[in-house]
């Protein structure tokens, strides 16, 4: 079918011709529409200029221009359009048949596919159910695994295995919690996991608190054992030194014996090393012996590491240990420090032994700087306590006990690397005070010994008494053991004072040793000099000045001084040996020898006291000179009575004294007595009660002096050494009578004026004083000078001796 095309009507022209400006805008708009440009700028311009109608007119004009073009195109292609429409109309019937065919096929397909669709729907539904079941099963398994992990954590908590419990909790939080589909279970675990960690932290904190209490007791026991082993090691060292000294003594006799002793010493030394190593035994040994168990501490540290709180635990540990250390420093005012000092220092020693072990095995729980800070605090406090306690102590033994324990503390902790020099400095600082107290104690003890002594010779019935009182202080004069009972030449004062001095030496060496100073003999010797020269010598001087002693007692005191002089050599030698100076060095170098006898003043005072008592006794006998017949017709045949009495007394005195006094002392005593006798004889002639005497009286005194000289000669053998000359010793004893002898010789001389000759006087009369000679010579009268004898003597030849004596008197008076 052919379609008729109606021609398009012609376009009417605009009733109003456009202006030139509108034409330009119309061209621009048309160009923009043809090019597909945006018309926005034209619209904005139209509205901004207030001429929208012009824009609308241009658009309408363009539309009309295009309609004409369309009509032209349609006119050109009109036939083609018609043919196309006809073709489409011919296809319409085919399409209808196809449509019906498709509808039939669709109906058939629906009828056939309907059961399949039902099965498919059932399958899809089953698959959804299966997927849901699978998801539920996975969720259940995840929950089961989480609950199993929770069960394991509960078991570990019940068993107290906090570390494994925390590991289980970490695994639950890391592996199971994100996979748990149950929000309820997840919320429950979110609440429980922090609670478990808090529970573990509280529980381990309680265990750590219990460990702090236990370690304090264990530290005290550990410190006591460590110090005890240090004391045992020191004792073994002292025993070794003693054996070495004995070996040196014995080696002089037998070299083989020395080798044997040396071998035994080496074995003892090995034992010492093994004992010392027991202190630093392994952790298991310490735990078994002392209850010293660091496992709770390391467990707490490990748990806090697991919780990520290791830094906080380190600070907490250091703070608690500081508090414990501060508490350990508390010194009770109710208990004397002497009774509590061992516990006090043992606690500190154990504390730092534990800290050293933790430093080496604690895995970084504490650092060296932490331990050093604790030690500095402890040292400062111990020094303060020692300063305070030492300042209050007034007993040397107490101070020594504390010093020994502190020095053992230093030896023990020095093995662990701690610096103990400040403590040793405090001990050395109080060295003088200790020795002053020791000297004071010795002063009191010596006074007691002197007061208790009756100054009688000691009787020793047994050999052990001889060994204890004589050999122990090298007082023996012979290496041969005497027969018992043995009477010693000294009294109980000597061994008593020797024991005091020896104890002083031991205490002084004990204080000076183990104090960081190796060569301390000079210090010990200086204090020993003070003991002997000030304390002992002073005590003896005070005793001699105040005691009322008889001759026998004074003689015993003098004998004691000789024994003490021998003992002083032992004292210095003993001090040198205890100070670590070998015997061979002492003997060769003189380290143990004294230079001056420190008891010289008291020795001289004792001898002076004895001499004074003897002089008093002699003076009593010299009173018998009142019975001398100064103007007798005949000289006494056997000397004057006083001389015989003095000789008898002196012989008795010598027989007794030679059993007690040393030869040198007896010699000095006899010289003093004889010199005093000589002075008394001269004093008798100088006495104002004596107005005159004659040659017979002089002859009698010459006999007296001969008796004394004979006595001196008889005693000379007592003082002669092996290679000495008896005549020399006798001459010394005679020399004590020189003044009296020279006076008698002058009075008996036929030419007394020879005294005026300097040569003769220097040779024969050097002991005489010319003033005494004048006084005595004026009293000398011959028998012819008796009263009323001048009548019978007239016309007789003058006596030349009388003339010479008068000349002597006259010349001496002129000189004076």
C-alpha positions, 0 to 999 in steps of 0.5 A: 500500500502506497502512502500519500505524502502531504506536502509541508506548508510554507513557512510564513515570514516573521512579521517583525524583521529582526535587527542586525544585532539579533541576526548576529545572535541568531547566527551565533546560537545556530552555530552553537546548536549545530556544533553541539556547544553549550547554550548556557552562556547565551541563556545567561547573557539573555537574562542578564541583559533582560532580553529573553524574548530575543533568545526565544525568538532566535531559537524559534527561528532556528527551529523553523529553519530546520523544519524546512530542511527536514521537509527537504530531506523527506522529499528527497527520500520519500520513495525509500520510506514508502518501500521500507514501510511496505517491507515492514508490513509484509513482515508483520504476518511472519511475525504473527506466525512466529509469535504463535509458534513461540507461544506454543513452544513456551507452553510446552517448555513450561509444562516440561520444566515445571517439575525441574523448577520444583526440584531446583527450588528444593535443591537451592533450599537444601543447599542453603540449609547445608550451608547454614548447617556447615556454618553452624558446625564450624561455629560450634567447633570454634566454640568447642576449641575455645572452651577447651582452651578455657578448660586448660587455662582453668586446669593450669590455674587450679594447679597453680601453673600461672605461666601456662594459664597465661599462655593459654589465655594469650592463645585464646585471645590471639587464636580463638577469640576472633573466630568465635561466632557467638557474641555472648561467648565473646563478651564473656571471654572479653570479661574473663581474660583480664580477670584471669590476668589480674588473678594471676598478678595478685596470686604471684604478688602474694607468692612474692610477698611470702618469698620476701618474708622467707628470704629474710630469715634465709638471708640471716642463716646464710650470712651466719653460715658464710661468716662462720665459714670465713671464721673457720678459714681464718682459724685454719690460716692461723693454725697453718701459721702456727704449724709453719712456725713450729716447722721452722723451729723443728727444721733446725733439728731435722730437715726431714721433719720439716718436709713432713710438716710441710706436706701436712700443711698443704693438705690442710690448705686443700681442705680450706679451699673446699670449705670456702667453695661451699659458700658459693655452692650451686642453687640446689645446695643452698636451697637444700641447706638453708631454704634459700630458694629463688624459684618464687622470685624468678617465677614472679619475674617470669609471670610479670614478663609474660604479662608485659609488666617486667619494668614495673616488677623490677621497680617493685622488687628494688623498692621492697628490697630497699625497705627490707634493707632499711628495716635490717638497719634498725638497731634495737635499743632494748638489746645491747649491741654486743648481743645483737651485732652478729645477727645484725651483720649476718642479716646484711651479709646474707642480703647481699649474697642473695643479691649477688646470686640474683644479679648473676642468675636473675636474667636482668631482674636487677642490674649492677648499678642497683646492687651498687646503690644498695651496697653504698646505702648499706656501707654508709649505714653500717659505718654510722652504726659502728661509729655510734656503737664504738663511741659508747663502748668502754670495754676493749674485749667488746670492741674486739669482738665486734671488730672481728665480726666486721672483719669477717663480714669484709672477708666474706663479701669481698669474695663477692666483689663488694668494696669493704674498705670504708668499713675497714677504715672505721675499724682503723679509725678506732684503733687508738681507742681500742688500745687505750681501753686495752691498756686500761684493762691491763693496768687494772689487771697488773695492779691486781696481780701486784696486790695479790702477790706475797713476793715469795719464790714460786714453787712448781710441783709438776712439769706442766706448771713449769711449762706454763709459768717458765717455758711459755715465756722463755724465762728459763736460764737453761734448756735442761728441765729441772727436778721437781718440786722446783723453786723459781727465782721469781714470784707469781707477779712475773708469770701473771704480768707475762700472761697479761702482756701476752694477752695484750699482744694477742688482742692487739695483733687480732685487732690489727690483723684481717683489717686490710693492713698487711705490715702492722708489726710496727704499730703492734710494737709501738703499743707494746712499748706503751704497755711495757714502758707506761703501764707495767713500768708505771704500775711497778713504780707506783707499787714500789713507792706505796708498798711497805716491803721488807728486805726479802720482798724487795729482793724478790721484786728485784729478782722479778725485774731480772725475769721480766727483762728476759721476758721482754725479749720474748714479748717482742719476738712473740709480737713479731711472729704473730704479726706474720714475720718469720722466725728467721727474719726475727733472728736475723734482722732483729725485728723482734728485739728491743733496743732499751729495756722498757722497765728500766725505771722500775728495775732501778727503783726496785734495786734502789728500794732493796739497796735502801732497805739494806742501807737502813739495816746497815745503819742499824748495825752502824749504831754499834759504833757508839760502843767504839773506844776512840781513845783506847790504850789498845786497838781491838784485836778482832775489829769492832763489834759493828763490823762483825755484825755487818759481816754476819748479816752480809754473808747471810744476805748473799747466801740467800740472794744468790739463790734469787737475784741474778749475778749482775743485780747481786753485784750492784747491790753488794757494791752499793752496800759496801759503798754505803759502809764506806760512807758510814765509816767516814761519816762516823769520823765526821760526826759531831759527837766524835771529838777526838780519836787516837791511832788505836781507834784508827787501827781498829777501823783498819781491821774492820775495813780489812774484814770487809775487804776480805768479805769482798774477796770471798764473794768475788767468785760469784761474779766471775764469768767463765773467762773472767778474772777474779782479781778484777771483780774483787778489785771492783768490790774493794773499790766500793770501800775506797774512801774509807780505806784511803782515809784510814791509810792516810791516818795511819801514814807516817807522812800524812803531808804527802796528801798535799802532793798531787801525784800521790793524792791522785794515786792513793787518795783520789776518793778523799775530800780535803775538807773532810780530811781537815775535819777528821785530822783535827780530831786525830790525837796521839796517845801522848796528847791525853789530858795532863800528859804534858807534864810528863812529856816535857823535854821529850822529842816531838813526834814527826807524824804529829808534826806532819799531820799538823802541817797537813792541817795547816796547809789544807786550811790555807787552801780552803 
